Amino acid sequence: MLPRPKVPLLTQESLNTLIQQRFSDAPVSLKDIPNPSLLLNAQKAASRIVHAIKNKERITLVGDYDVDGVTSTALTVLFFREINYPLEAIIPNRFTDGYGVSPSVLERVDADLIITVDNGISAIEAANICKERGIDLIITDHHTPSEVLPDAYTIVNPKLPNCPYPFKEICGAQVAWLLWNLVKKELELDINMAAYLDLLALAIVADVMPLIGINRAMVIAGLKRMGSSTRPAMIIIREFLDKAIFSSEDIGFQIAPRLNSAGRLEDASIALEFLTADTIDTAAKQFDLLDQLNTLRKATEADAAEMAILDVNPDDKVIVCAGEDWHEGVVGIVAARLVQKFNKPAIVLNVTKGVAKGSARSLGDVNIYDLIASQRELLEKFGGHMMAAGLSLKVEDLSQFKNAINQEALKLDEDAFLPKELIVGELKSDTINKNILDILEAGEPYGEGNPRPNFIFNDAEVLSVKLMGADKSHSRVTLRLHPHERQTHELIAFRNIIEMPESRKMSCSYTINKNEFNGRVNIQLMLSRTYS
């Protein structure tokens, strides 16, 4: 159990001050987006693409199967439709192709020019194959480059060491959008590039980009456009959520999981066809498929999580779980659930044909990529960043890997394992009313870099704990802050089974959310973590 943090008692006035202080610097708007030409090699890439268009060359686009990759692909497909130029778009299949512009993908490509979106920065072999076949390869990506870069025609990535673009933390869809701005300009076309902001909002939030600076400005504008866009996909999303005003949480918890489910369980082309649908009927059919896949994904994930929990050694600093034929598409989500449940970094691996392959998730200041990299001699492949990574190794090396990575983790400071949860303070019962929703709304959109404020209940009396959902995997906890109070507070804990404490007392952090249903607005408290 985590130690209980000490925080101040807040009034609505002091909370409002805290929210406003987050944005005390000069506000950033869309006009502050830096010139796309500042992206290293972007002008070179744009000129090559324009040359290909003018000379009627065959162009193939290669995307990725997550939301950022699918959205990058979708906005590129829509841009090429708008300029009325043929484009072959391929999103690799997670299970048959692997990640990105791989040799497997290149086997079915016949093109003069290949452009990647949201992938390619590590495609050394693919770049060499393109070179041998006389195909120009333009890589657009946002992932961290290694010391050795692919030998491509050019690479557009804000994280290249000598790239002068001033805002580095942008997603793959933003990199692509900036490039198409340059192409549009060079072709001297009258295209409203702001019309793609609804898609960019999906990608920025789903890929967990920091919601500060230009990202914040783009998401605010994109959320607004989602509410009014005539794009068939957006019309279906509005109908599904039964709302016209969207938040970043709507993307993170409702839309992104459905878009992701296609690439996780089947093929991301389903999500691509949804986002690029030119009729409401087509969009509705594709969204229905995505919804069905998301339901299957949740069931598959729940089964794998249940088995993984049984495999957890609570004494380990880093959880390492492996199982036969766990679905490869959900192991990353299962790892995230283990992190939430045990407050420890987690690695979850699917074992098939003697190979353990999976994903890692972290918390606090634990750099899971560095921990995994420390055991590189045991690994066949690995990659990622501080909070998430992927890896594969032979099954016979799994036990040694588990022991070694835990020994390495023992060298880290204990404080590194504390979750980075922004608990801003404690609220009295009478402070928690609808007025507080307006104060919190001023800080929207919340997400990475601008977290939704967490509050804490200290030693509250637990009146009841009830499990919810078809699989009883969610909890509803009713608390009373003080014995003399009549007011009670109901908290929802999604994907978290809470047990009644023996003391019937609980300290927990929570967020305050707006719940809209049938035209009525209510306060909803969401339980984040429990504390000792």
Sequence and secondary structure as in RCSB ss.txt:
>XXXX:A:sequence
MLPRPKVPLLTQESLNTLIQQRFSDAPVSLKDIPNPSLLLNAQKAASRIVHAIKNKERITLVGDYDVDGVTSTAL
TVLFFREINYPLEAIIPNRFTDGYGVSPSVLERVDADLIITVDNGISAIEAANICKERGIDLIITDHHTPSEVLP
DAYTIVNPKLPNCPYPFKEICGAQVAWLLWNLVKKELELDINMAAYLDLLALAIVADVMPLIGINRAMVIAGLKR
MGSSTRPAMIIIREFLDKAIFSSEDIGFQIAPRLNSAGRLEDASIALEFLTADTIDTAAKQFDLLDQLNTLRKAT
EADAAEMAILDVNPDDKVIVCAGEDWHEGVVGIVAARLVQKFNKPAIVLNVTKGVAKGSARSLGDVNIYDLIASQ
RELLEKFGGHMMAAGLSLKVEDLSQFKNAINQEALKLDEDAFLPKELIVGELKSDTINKNILDILEAGEPYGEGN
PRPNFIFNDAEVLSVKLMGADKSHSRVTLRLHPHERQTHELIAFRNIIEMPESRKMSCSYTINKNEFNGRVNIQL
MLSRTYS
>XXXX:A:secstr
 B      EE HHHHHHHHHHTT S    GGGS  GGGSTTHHHHHHHHHHHHHTT  EEEE  SSHHHHHHHHH
HHHHHHHTT   EEE   TTTT SSS HHHHTT   SEEEEES  TT HHHHHHHHHHT EEEEE  S   SS  
  SEEE TTSTT   S     HHHHHHHHHHHHHHHHT    GGGGHHHHHHHHHHTT   SHHHHHHHHHHHHH
HTT   HHHHHHHHHHT SS  HHHIIIIIHHHHHHHHHHS THHHHHHHT SSHHHHHHHHHHHHHHHHHHHHH
HHHHHHHHHHT  TT SSEEEEEET  TTTHHHHHHHHHHHHSS EEEEEEETTEEEEEEE  TT  HHHHHHTT
GGG SEEEE SSEEEEEEEGGGHHHHHHHHHHHHTTS GGGGS    EEEEE GGG STHHHHHHHTT S BTTB
   EEEEEEEEEEEEEEESTTS EEEEEEESSTT    EEEEETT      TTSEEEEEEEEEEEEETTEEEEEE
EEEEEE 
